[in-house]
Amino acid sequence: MSTSQITYITTCKGRLHHLKQSLPVVARQPDLKVIVVDYDCPDGTGEWVKANFPSVEVVKVANAPFFQLSHARNVGAAAASTPWLAFFDADVVVGDGFFNRISGILKPGIFFLPKSDSPNLWGSVILEREAFIKVGGYDEAIAHWGGEDIALYNDLGFLGYRVVSYDAPDMRGIEHGDDERVKFGSEKNLDRTKQLSHIYEIVRRDLTRLMGRVLDKQERKEVRARVTSALDRLVADGRVAESITIDLPSIDFQRPTLGKRTPIVQRTLSCKVTFPK
């Protein structure tokens, strides 16, 4: 497989100083398709890319005061047409020849993550465009920082895609503080977003197994809202709890039967998430 079968997708909002380090290396890799999503970036990212790398496609999102990575990456994916998609943050730098090397290991039915101890690299994923479409892309109900990568990987695993970790000696993350992670986010409290994403993913994953399919966009949005509301009530009460109970929306799922018919059953559910001590 050649690099012409891969589209590299990165997003930028207030990270032009990082993009200036990561994009030049990517842009000079032969035959690689490159898309930069200018997510209403205040740094003039789109104009800088067009002036310096005319072969790179710029997709602009306007009137977006808050950065939503899931939406930004989905916008980039919608503009791509190659069989493979590579999602990398602007603060991830790869070496010359990286994608030429990686193209040689890509195989259907597998998604690829770098073998690294650095959390800065864990969101970097290469997968089939077809697989991305099947799982419904990144979960846009995750509007705050963190968790969208784990949700995608869990959905891929549920549909039978296998993960392979590859050696990444020529890949590094640009170190930066948490202030940059939340600068354009609608939620500034990282502890809260981490807890919210953790609980939401537990509920989302279990519902996926129960229904036997990945949740659609509306279901994701409603479940996320229910989890957020339950967590907000717990915080408002000022209680330190060992568990949290969440009332879930009515959903339709298939109940296995011994006969030929598999009826659709609607249930109103609640779940209890217990926090580890």
C-alpha positions in Angstrom: 0.0 0.0 0.0 1.2 3.5 -0.8 0.9 6.7 1.2 -1.5 8.0 -1.4 -4.2 5.7 0.2 -3.9 7.7 3.5 -5.3 11.1 4.5 -3.6 12.8 7.5 -6.1 14.9 9.4 -5.2 17.4 12.1 -7.2 20.2 13.7 -6.2 23.6 15.1 -7.7 26.2 17.4 -5.1 28.3 19.1 -2.3 25.8 18.3 -0.6 27.3 15.3 2.7 27.4 17.2 2.4 23.6 17.4 1.2 23.2 13.8 4.3 25.1 12.6 6.4 22.2 14.1 4.3 19.3 13.0 2.9 20.2 9.6 6.1 20.8 7.6 7.3 17.3 8.2 3.9 15.8 7.2 3.4 18.1 4.2 6.7 16.9 2.6 5.9 13.2 2.8 5.3 12.0 -0.8 1.8 11.3 -2.0 0.2 11.7 1.4 -3.1 13.6 1.4 -3.2 16.2 4.2 -6.2 18.0 5.7 -6.0 20.8 8.3 -9.3 21.8 10.0 -9.1 25.4 11.0 -11.7 25.4 13.8 -12.4 29.1 14.0 -8.7 29.5 14.9 -7.8 33.0 16.2 -4.2 32.5 14.9 -5.1 32.6 11.2 -4.2 29.0 10.7 -6.0 28.6 7.4 -4.3 31.5 5.8 -0.8 30.4 7.1 -1.3 26.9 5.7 -2.5 28.1 2.3 0.5 30.5 2.1 3.1 28.0 3.1 1.7 24.6 2.0 -0.6 25.1 -1.0 -0.9 21.3 -1.5 -2.6 20.9 2.0 -6.4 21.1 2.0 -7.8 23.5 4.6 -11.3 23.0 5.9 -12.7 25.9 7.8 -15.3 25.9 10.6 -16.6 29.3 11.4 -18.5 30.8 14.4 -17.1 28.1 16.9 -16.0 29.9 20.1 -15.5 26.6 21.9 -13.2 23.9 20.6 -14.9 20.5 20.1 -12.3 17.9 19.0 -14.9 15.2 18.0 -16.7 17.6 15.7 -13.5 19.0 14.3 -12.2 15.5 13.4 -15.5 14.5 11.9 -15.5 17.6 9.7 -12.0 16.6 8.5 -13.0 13.0 7.9 -16.0 14.2 5.8 -13.6 16.0 3.5 -11.4 12.9 3.0 -11.9 10.2 0.3 -9.0 7.8 0.8 -9.4 4.3 2.2 -7.4 5.1 5.3 -7.6 8.0 7.8 -4.9 9.1 10.2 -6.0 11.4 13.0 -3.1 13.3 14.7 -3.2 16.3 17.0 -1.3 19.4 16.0 1.1 18.8 18.9 2.2 15.4 17.6 5.4 15.5 15.5 6.4 12.5 13.3 9.7 11.9 11.5 10.5 12.0 7.8 9.3 8.8 6.1 6.8 8.0 8.9 3.8 7.4 6.7 5.8 5.5 4.1 6.8 3.1 6.9 3.3 2.9 8.4 1.7 2.3 5.0 3.5 -1.0 4.8 1.8 -2.5 7.9 -1.8 -1.3 7.3 -4.3 -4.2 6.9 -8.1 -4.3 6.8 -10.0 -5.1 10.0 -7.4 -3.5 12.2 -6.9 0.0 13.6 -3.4 1.2 14.6 -2.1 3.0 17.7 1.4 4.0 18.6 3.2 1.9 21.2 4.1 4.6 23.7 4.0 5.5 27.4 3.2 9.1 26.5 -0.5 10.1 26.9 0.1 12.9 24.3 0.3 10.2 21.6 -2.6 7.9 22.7 -5.2 9.8 20.6 -3.2 9.3 17.4 -5.1 6.6 15.4 -5.0 5.2 11.9 -8.0 3.3 10.7 -10.1 2.4 7.6 -12.5 5.1 6.4 -15.1 2.4 6.2 -14.7 1.5 9.8 -14.9 5.1 10.8 -18.2 5.5 9.0 -19.6 2.3 10.6 -19.0 3.5 14.1 -20.5 6.9 13.4 -17.3 8.8 13.7 -16.1 10.5 16.9 -18.8 10.9 19.5 -19.8 14.5 19.3 -21.7 14.3 22.6 -18.2 14.5 24.1 -17.9 18.3 23.8 -15.3 18.8 26.5 -11.7 17.8 26.6 -10.9 14.1 26.7 -12.5 10.7 26.2 -13.4 10.9 22.5 -10.5 8.6 21.6 -11.4 5.8 24.1 -15.1 6.0 22.9 -14.0 5.5 19.3 -11.7 2.6 20.2 -14.4 0.9 22.2 -16.8 1.2 19.4 -14.3 -0.2 16.9 -13.6 -3.1 19.2 -17.3 -3.8 19.6 -17.7 -4.1 15.8 -14.9 -6.6 15.7 -12.0 -4.4 14.6 -8.7 -5.4 16.2 -6.1 -2.9 17.6 -2.4 -3.2 16.7 0.2 -1.1 18.4 3.2 -0.2 16.3 6.7 1.0 17.4 6.9 4.8 17.1 10.5 5.9 17.8 10.1 8.7 15.3 7.0 10.2 16.9 6.8 12.7 19.8 4.4 14.9 21.5 5.1 18.6 22.1 5.0 19.2 25.8 2.5 21.8 27.1 0.4 22.5 30.1 -3.2 21.8 30.8 -4.0 25.5 30.3 -3.6 25.0 26.6 -5.8 21.9 26.7 -8.8 23.8 28.1 -8.1 27.3 26.8 -10.9 27.2 24.2 -13.1 24.6 26.0 -16.5 25.3 27.4 -15.4 23.5 30.6 -12.1 24.5 32.3 -12.1 22.0 35.2 -10.1 19.0 33.9 -10.9 16.8 36.9 -14.6 17.2 36.2 -14.3 16.5 32.5 -12.2 13.4 33.2 -14.7 12.1 35.7 -17.6 12.9 33.4 -16.0 11.1 30.5 -15.1 8.1 32.6 -18.7 7.6 33.8 -20.2 8.3 30.4 -18.0 5.8 28.7 -19.0 3.1 31.2 -22.7 3.7 30.6 -22.2 4.1 26.8 -20.2 0.9 26.5 -22.7 -1.1 28.5 -25.7 0.2 26.5 -23.9 -0.7 23.3 -23.6 -4.3 24.5 -27.2 -4.4 25.6 -28.6 -3.1 22.4 -26.2 -5.0 20.2 -25.2 -1.9 18.2 -23.4 1.4 18.6 -25.4 4.3 19.8 -26.6 6.8 17.2 -25.9 10.5 17.6 -29.1 11.4 19.3 -28.8 8.5 21.8 -25.2 9.6 22.6 -26.3 13.1 23.2 -29.2 12.2 25.5 -27.2 9.6 27.5 -24.4 12.2 27.9 -26.9 14.8 29.1 -28.3 12.3 31.7 -24.9 11.4 33.0 -23.9 15.1 33.2 -27.1 15.9 35.1 -26.6 13.1 37.6 -23.1 14.1 38.3 -24.1 17.8 38.7 -26.7 16.8 41.3 -24.1 14.8 43.2 -21.7 17.8 43.3 -24.5 20.3 44.2 -25.4 18.1 47.2 -21.8 18.3 48.4 -21.7 14.6 48.9 -18.8 12.2 48.5 -20.5 9.1 47.2 -19.3 5.6 46.4 -21.7 5.3 43.5 -24.0 7.3 41.3 -27.4 6.3 39.9 -28.4 7.5 36.4 -31.9 7.4 34.9 -31.5 6.6 31.3 -33.8 7.4 28.3 -36.2 4.8 26.9 -34.4 2.8 24.3 -35.3 0.0 21.9 -33.3 -3.2 21.9 -33.6 -6.7 20.7 -34.4 -9.4 23.2 -33.1 -12.8 22.2 -35.8 -15.5 21.9 -35.9 -19.2 21.2 -38.2 -18.7 18.2 -37.5 -17.2 14.8 -38.8 -13.8 15.7 -36.7 -11.3 17.7 -39.1 -8.7 19.0 -38.0 -5.1 19.6 -38.6 -4.2 23.3 -38.6 -0.7 24.8 -37.3 -0.3 28.2 -36.7 2.6 30.6 -33.5 1.9 32.3 -31.4 3.2 35.1 -27.8 2.2 36.0 -25.6 2.4 39.0 -21.9 3.3 38.6 -19.7 2.5 41.6 -16.5 4.4 42.0 -13.3 2.5 42.9 -12.1 3.2 46.5 
